[in-house]
Amino acid sequence: MKVALAVAALSLVQPAHSWYPFECCSDEDCEPVTDAVEVPGGYRTHGIFVPSAKVRPSQDGRYHWCHRGDAVFCFFAPLAG
């Protein structure tokens, strides 16, 4: 009974990475960014160019990236509207 209650309680808490796709970060290495700039062919953030092929729509209207060092796995941008 206690285990069932603990599992039920944990299912109500969403981790910070809950909406990032597994293939982008394996639930790690993803974070919001505030310095993203759209440039021809993609975006630039933290001095790193991210090609359009790695850009996906953001689910919260903010910029995010999944990276390890200079290796960018996915980049999330707000939808133009």
Rosetta constraint file for C-alpha pairs under 8 A:
AtomPair CA 1 CA 5 HARMONIC 6.37 0.50
AtomPair CA 2 CA 6 HARMONIC 6.19 0.50
AtomPair CA 3 CA 7 HARMONIC 6.17 0.50
AtomPair CA 4 CA 8 HARMONIC 6.11 0.50
AtomPair CA 5 CA 9 HARMONIC 6.07 0.50
AtomPair CA 6 CA 10 HARMONIC 6.15 0.50
AtomPair CA 7 CA 11 HARMONIC 6.20 0.50
AtomPair CA 8 CA 12 HARMONIC 6.84 0.50
AtomPair CA 9 CA 13 HARMONIC 7.17 0.50
AtomPair CA 14 CA 18 HARMONIC 6.01 0.50
AtomPair CA 17 CA 27 HARMONIC 5.75 0.50
AtomPair CA 17 CA 28 HARMONIC 7.26 0.50
AtomPair CA 17 CA 30 HARMONIC 7.07 0.50
AtomPair CA 18 CA 27 HARMONIC 7.51 0.50
AtomPair CA 19 CA 59 HARMONIC 7.54 0.50
AtomPair CA 20 CA 24 HARMONIC 6.97 0.50
AtomPair CA 20 CA 25 HARMONIC 7.24 0.50
AtomPair CA 20 CA 27 HARMONIC 6.94 0.50
AtomPair CA 20 CA 30 HARMONIC 7.59 0.50
AtomPair CA 21 CA 25 HARMONIC 6.95 0.50
AtomPair CA 21 CA 26 HARMONIC 7.53 0.50
AtomPair CA 21 CA 27 HARMONIC 7.66 0.50
AtomPair CA 22 CA 26 HARMONIC 4.45 0.50
AtomPair CA 22 CA 27 HARMONIC 5.92 0.50
AtomPair CA 24 CA 66 HARMONIC 6.20 0.50
AtomPair CA 24 CA 73 HARMONIC 5.34 0.50
AtomPair CA 24 CA 74 HARMONIC 5.46 0.50
AtomPair CA 25 CA 29 HARMONIC 5.69 0.50
AtomPair CA 25 CA 30 HARMONIC 6.33 0.50
AtomPair CA 25 CA 66 HARMONIC 5.80 0.50
AtomPair CA 25 CA 67 HARMONIC 7.45 0.50
AtomPair CA 25 CA 73 HARMONIC 7.06 0.50
AtomPair CA 25 CA 74 HARMONIC 7.96 0.50
AtomPair CA 28 CA 66 HARMONIC 7.79 0.50
AtomPair CA 29 CA 66 HARMONIC 5.29 0.50
AtomPair CA 29 CA 67 HARMONIC 5.54 0.50
AtomPair CA 29 CA 68 HARMONIC 6.24 0.50
AtomPair CA 30 CA 64 HARMONIC 6.94 0.50
AtomPair CA 30 CA 65 HARMONIC 5.49 0.50
AtomPair CA 30 CA 66 HARMONIC 3.96 0.50
AtomPair CA 30 CA 67 HARMONIC 6.43 0.50
AtomPair CA 31 CA 64 HARMONIC 5.42 0.50
AtomPair CA 31 CA 65 HARMONIC 5.72 0.50
AtomPair CA 31 CA 66 HARMONIC 6.53 0.50
AtomPair CA 32 CA 62 HARMONIC 7.09 0.50
AtomPair CA 32 CA 63 HARMONIC 5.69 0.50
AtomPair CA 32 CA 64 HARMONIC 3.97 0.50
AtomPair CA 32 CA 65 HARMONIC 6.38 0.50
AtomPair CA 33 CA 45 HARMONIC 7.54 0.50
AtomPair CA 33 CA 62 HARMONIC 7.85 0.50
AtomPair CA 33 CA 63 HARMONIC 5.47 0.50
AtomPair CA 33 CA 64 HARMONIC 5.24 0.50
AtomPair CA 33 CA 65 HARMONIC 6.90 0.50
AtomPair CA 34 CA 63 HARMONIC 6.78 0.50
AtomPair CA 35 CA 45 HARMONIC 5.71 0.50
AtomPair CA 35 CA 46 HARMONIC 6.87 0.50
AtomPair CA 36 CA 43 HARMONIC 6.49 0.50
AtomPair CA 36 CA 44 HARMONIC 5.68 0.50
AtomPair CA 36 CA 45 HARMONIC 4.54 0.50
AtomPair CA 36 CA 46 HARMONIC 7.61 0.50
AtomPair CA 36 CA 63 HARMONIC 6.90 0.50
AtomPair CA 37 CA 43 HARMONIC 5.50 0.50
AtomPair CA 37 CA 44 HARMONIC 5.33 0.50
AtomPair CA 37 CA 45 HARMONIC 6.53 0.50
AtomPair CA 38 CA 42 HARMONIC 6.08 0.50
AtomPair CA 38 CA 43 HARMONIC 4.36 0.50
AtomPair CA 38 CA 44 HARMONIC 6.45 0.50
AtomPair CA 39 CA 43 HARMONIC 5.17 0.50
AtomPair CA 39 CA 44 HARMONIC 6.66 0.50
AtomPair CA 41 CA 51 HARMONIC 5.84 0.50
AtomPair CA 41 CA 52 HARMONIC 5.64 0.50
AtomPair CA 42 CA 49 HARMONIC 7.12 0.50
AtomPair CA 42 CA 50 HARMONIC 5.57 0.50
AtomPair CA 42 CA 51 HARMONIC 4.40 0.50
AtomPair CA 42 CA 52 HARMONIC 4.23 0.50
AtomPair CA 42 CA 53 HARMONIC 7.87 0.50
AtomPair CA 42 CA 55 HARMONIC 7.50 0.50
AtomPair CA 43 CA 49 HARMONIC 5.86 0.50
AtomPair CA 43 CA 50 HARMONIC 5.13 0.50
AtomPair CA 43 CA 51 HARMONIC 6.57 0.50
AtomPair CA 43 CA 52 HARMONIC 7.24 0.50
AtomPair CA 44 CA 48 HARMONIC 5.39 0.50
AtomPair CA 44 CA 49 HARMONIC 4.45 0.50
AtomPair CA 44 CA 50 HARMONIC 5.92 0.50
AtomPair CA 45 CA 49 HARMONIC 6.70 0.50
AtomPair CA 45 CA 50 HARMONIC 7.69 0.50
AtomPair CA 48 CA 70 HARMONIC 6.94 0.50
AtomPair CA 50 CA 54 HARMONIC 6.75 0.50
AtomPair CA 50 CA 55 HARMONIC 7.66 0.50
AtomPair CA 50 CA 72 HARMONIC 7.06 0.50
AtomPair CA 50 CA 75 HARMONIC 7.25 0.50
AtomPair CA 51 CA 55 HARMONIC 7.14 0.50
AtomPair CA 54 CA 73 HARMONIC 6.97 0.50
AtomPair CA 54 CA 74 HARMONIC 5.03 0.50
AtomPair CA 54 CA 75 HARMONIC 5.77 0.50
AtomPair CA 55 CA 74 HARMONIC 6.24 0.50
AtomPair CA 55 CA 75 HARMONIC 4.72 0.50
AtomPair CA 55 CA 76 HARMONIC 5.54 0.50
AtomPair CA 55 CA 77 HARMONIC 6.73 0.50
AtomPair CA 56 CA 74 HARMONIC 7.27 0.50
AtomPair CA 56 CA 75 HARMONIC 6.11 0.50
AtomPair CA 56 CA 76 HARMONIC 4.78 0.50
AtomPair CA 56 CA 77 HARMONIC 6.31 0.50
AtomPair CA 57 CA 76 HARMONIC 5.33 0.50
AtomPair CA 57 CA 77 HARMONIC 5.28 0.50
AtomPair CA 57 CA 78 HARMONIC 5.83 0.50
AtomPair CA 57 CA 79 HARMONIC 5.85 0.50
AtomPair CA 58 CA 62 HARMONIC 6.27 0.50
AtomPair CA 58 CA 63 HARMONIC 6.67 0.50
AtomPair CA 58 CA 64 HARMONIC 7.37 0.50
AtomPair CA 58 CA 76 HARMONIC 4.69 0.50
AtomPair CA 58 CA 77 HARMONIC 4.96 0.50
AtomPair CA 58 CA 78 HARMONIC 5.02 0.50
AtomPair CA 58 CA 79 HARMONIC 6.96 0.50
AtomPair CA 59 CA 78 HARMONIC 7.57 0.50
AtomPair CA 60 CA 78 HARMONIC 7.50 0.50
AtomPair CA 61 CA 77 HARMONIC 7.16 0.50
AtomPair CA 61 CA 78 HARMONIC 4.49 0.50
AtomPair CA 61 CA 79 HARMONIC 7.07 0.50
AtomPair CA 62 CA 76 HARMONIC 7.66 0.50
AtomPair CA 62 CA 77 HARMONIC 6.32 0.50
AtomPair CA 62 CA 78 HARMONIC 5.58 0.50
AtomPair CA 63 CA 75 HARMONIC 7.50 0.50
AtomPair CA 63 CA 76 HARMONIC 5.43 0.50
AtomPair CA 63 CA 77 HARMONIC 4.78 0.50
AtomPair CA 63 CA 78 HARMONIC 6.43 0.50
AtomPair CA 64 CA 75 HARMONIC 5.87 0.50
AtomPair CA 64 CA 76 HARMONIC 4.99 0.50
AtomPair CA 64 CA 77 HARMONIC 6.86 0.50
AtomPair CA 65 CA 72 HARMONIC 7.18 0.50
AtomPair CA 65 CA 73 HARMONIC 7.67 0.50
AtomPair CA 65 CA 74 HARMONIC 5.81 0.50
AtomPair CA 65 CA 75 HARMONIC 4.35 0.50
AtomPair CA 65 CA 76 HARMONIC 6.05 0.50
AtomPair CA 66 CA 72 HARMONIC 5.99 0.50
AtomPair CA 66 CA 73 HARMONIC 5.46 0.50
AtomPair CA 66 CA 74 HARMONIC 5.21 0.50
AtomPair CA 66 CA 75 HARMONIC 6.34 0.50
AtomPair CA 67 CA 71 HARMONIC 5.47 0.50
AtomPair CA 67 CA 72 HARMONIC 4.26 0.50
AtomPair CA 67 CA 73 HARMONIC 5.51 0.50
AtomPair CA 67 CA 74 HARMONIC 7.23 0.50
AtomPair CA 68 CA 72 HARMONIC 6.65 0.50
